[in-house]
Every structure is written in structure tokens, then in C-alpha cells.
Amino acid sequence: MKRLINILIIGLFVLGFLLVFIFHVPMLCLIKQGIGIYCPTCGVTRSFYSIFNLDFISAIKYNILGIPLFIFFALSFVIILKDIILNEDKFLSNMNKILQNKFVITILFLLIILSTIVNNITKL
């Protein structure tokens, strides 16, 4: 059963990349449309696209969290793929341990606030 969950997670990653990067599905930000401010993730899709094109300066300009998020997703993809191949279930248990750490939660919260501030200052 856990192997099936890992396969579904991999499938969602692949489907997401196909939709965004191959078919150029437009991403609409509901927070931007509703409230009028840029959310912490505004520009992440363009940032990922810039990373794929090895344009790291543009990636940072689109969203300051683009490169760290890309590294996180790439490492997660590799770890989940390893778990599937070796029939292990380490990824979800390790993620639970990491996300229960108060220091990690504080850093994530501060990064989200920083991204929101930077997005709204640079895009004015």
C-alpha cells in the first residue's frame, strides 16, 4: 500500500511538470485576484522555468524562494524514487520528523513572510 502511495506521489510530480512546462497551463493566483497583493508563491512557476533554462538570476527575480523550492522538490523526487525502487518508506516518516521541529517551522514561517514582502516590494 505504501508503495502505491509513493507511485501516486511520483505521478503527481510528473503530471504537474507536464501541465506547467509542456502545455503552458496558465497559473492564476487567487490571492492576487482577490486581495490585490502578491502571495509568497507568486512567480514560483516562472522561477522554475528559469531554473530549467539555467537562468538563475531571473529565477531569483521572479521569486526569492524559487531555487530553494526547486532543490527541495528535486531531492524529494529522488528520495521518493529511491523508496519506490528499494520498497522502503522513509520519505514520509522523515518529513514528519522534520516538520515537527519548531526551529524548522519558524524558519519556514520567516521565509514565507520574507517572500511575501519581497514579492510585493519588487512587483510594485
Summary of the structure (lengths in Angstrom):
residues: 124
radius of gyration: 16.3
end to end distance: 48.3
largest distance: 48.8
contacts: 314
relative contact order: 0.13
helix: 75%
strand: 0%
